Amino acid sequence: MTPLEIGTAGIAGLFLLIVARVPIGFAMIIVGVAGVALQSSWPPALTLLATEPASVLSNVDLATVPLFLLMGTFATIAGFSADIYNAVAALFGHRRGGLAYATIAGCAGFGVVCGSSTATAATFARVALPEMLKRGYSPAFSTGTIAAGGTLKSLIPPSIVMVLYCIVAKTFIFDLFFAAIVPALLALALNLAAITLIVRLRPQAAPVLQPVPWKEKRQALARASPALILIAGVFGGLYSGIFTVNEAASVAAVLSFLFALARGRLTWKSLVEGLRESASATAMLYVILIGAFVFSYFITLARIPEALVRGIEGLPLAPLAIVFLLLAGYLVLGAVFDEISAMLITLPFVLPVIVKLGYDPVWWGIINVVVIELGMIIPPIGVIVFLLHGLAREIPIRTIYRGVAPFIAADLALLALLTVFPSIALWLPKLLTS
């Protein structure tokens, strides 16, 4: 067999292993080692089991992952999600759809201090959903808003998805964080616009509430001040250049720990449980990354990227049309596989194609994050939709999907804008480096 044939067989074997429910990280390791062995011999293939884990474990940038996860754990224990939501709800809750605006804004704010989109959605399902339903908001509108708010986390720096992309794509994390600022603001604006459209077309979905007295507003803002200090510390230190990404993650983890301790909400039980959850998530991500590096080595050795570039160069299509075809493939793939895994599997042979077409890897990183956002809520397998259904069994899945449909349209509009106009994501990094 030629290297290209071995590479093609390896990709097919990887998907078979995933369908057989082999964990994605181990599936990539098995295929990568076996593929390298078929192209050379077993001794050099087996050395990958030592060199690639050592490379991943010694990667300083990857240390931000457990730190950001810890920050999210302690921020949740400290009750920041409820404080942020209550403060925004006190300010805007009296408007039609005000609690939905508060949920989106609260998710965006909490996303800065939380390392996970699913954790953000789960937290606000507990905080916001009971309040919205109690005040007469429709179940579809309420759950759709929470699902959309949860997906915003992926695009709001600091983002674990962005860190993983930068490590695999060998791109500077700061560049991607800066590039995400404008798309994140645009995503927030589009989601708020979707809420405005919904409440105008279906006023019964969001009844108007009584205004909150100014005294209660001030109290809600005072309770939210520690969360605002943490957000200002993360963003201010990161983008002013005072902190590196690792230092910002460390400071954020320590500050969130101290706030949880000062509020008296940190018990031994919650501490141990939080550390266990963070360690479990970190271990899973490390195994997936090790698998991605082993698989990437095999794919490069099999010359799959070169073959793809040659094949695409022969297509009578414009570069933009090729990008849209790739995005359609990602959306289909995201409906079947875990979105982060799909990104890490395809990146070794898709990124060279993107670069050959003349696009910036930083821009493609933002596009990948938006596609991952969509994959979390798009049918038939939306992780966040199933999570919300698990937390609110009385609300059918079809109701949640009906509620999330306008926000899917908003995310598709964002994806189209970023694809057609890459400068939306790239102008700020270029401005800062010029």
C-alpha positions, 0 to 999 in steps of 0.5 A: 500500500502507498502512504496515501492509501494507508492514510485513507484507510487510517481515516476510515478506521478512525471513524469506525473506532469512534462509531464502536464507542472507543474514546476519541483520544485513544482511537486517534492514538491507535490509528496513528501508531498503527498507521506509522508502523505500516509506513515504517516499522513498529519501533519508531511508531511506538516511540510516539507513545513517549514523545507525543505525551511528553510534548503535550504534558510539557506544553506551557500554554496548555497549563491554562486549561486546568487553571481556567477550569478551576476558575470556573469551578470556584466562580460557580461555588462563589455564586457569581452566575446568580449575582450577574444574572440578578444584577442584569435582571434588576436593570432590564427585567422590566422591559419586554423580554428583559429576563431573556436579555439578562440571561444572554448578558449574564451568560456572556459575563459569566463566560469570562470566568467559566471554562466551559459552555456546558457548565455555563448553560447548566448553571443558568438553567438552574439560575434563570430558568425557574425565574423565567418560567415563574414570571410567565415566559414560555418554556421554548423561549426560556430554554432557547435563550439559555442554550444560546447564552451557553454557546457564547462562552466558546467565543468569549476569551479566555476560551479553552476551545481557542487554547486547544486550537492554538496548540494544535495549529501552532498559533499565538493564543493572544492573536486568537483572543484579540481576534475573537473580541469583535466576533464575540460582540457581534454574536452578542448583538445578533442574539439580542436582536433575535430576542427583540424580534421574538418578543415583537412577533410573539409578545405572549412569550415574554410578559412585561414585568414590574420595575425593580426599585432603585434600592434593590438595583443598587443591592443587586449591583453590590452583590455582583461587584466581586464578579465584576472585579474578577472579570475586570481583572481577567480582561484588564490584565490580559489585554493590557499586557500586564499578564501573559495568558498563563499568568491571567489564568493563575490570577483568575483561579486564585481570585475566584478561590479567594472570593468563594472562601470569603463568601463562606461558600467553599466547603471541603466537600465542594472543594474536593468535588470541584477539584475532581471535576476539573481534574477529570475534564483536564485529563480528558482534554489531555488524552484527546490532545495527545491523540490529535498529535499522534494522529497528526503525525500519521496524517502528515507522514501519509501526505494526506494534506498534500493530496487534498491541496492538489485535489482542491487546486484542480476544482473549478471553484472559487476559494470562498466556495470551497470554504463554504463546502468545508463549513457544510461538512463541519456542520454535518460532522458536528451533528454526529461527533463531539465538536471539539473532537471533530475540530482536532481530527480534521485540523491536520489536513484541513488547515493546510488547505485553508492556508493554501487558499490564502486565508489566515489560520487565526481567522480559521480558528474563529470560524472553527469556534463559531461552528462549534457553537452551532454544533452545540445547539443544532439538530439532531444532536445538540449537546446543550439542548440535551443537557437542558432537557436533562435538567428540565425533564418536563420540557420536551426536546422538540420544544427546546429546539423550537425555542433555539431555532431563531438563535441558530439563525443568528449564529448562521448569520454570524458564520456567513458574515465572518466567512465572507468578511474575514477582516471582521476578525482580523482587523483588531489583531492587525491594528495592534501589531501594526 
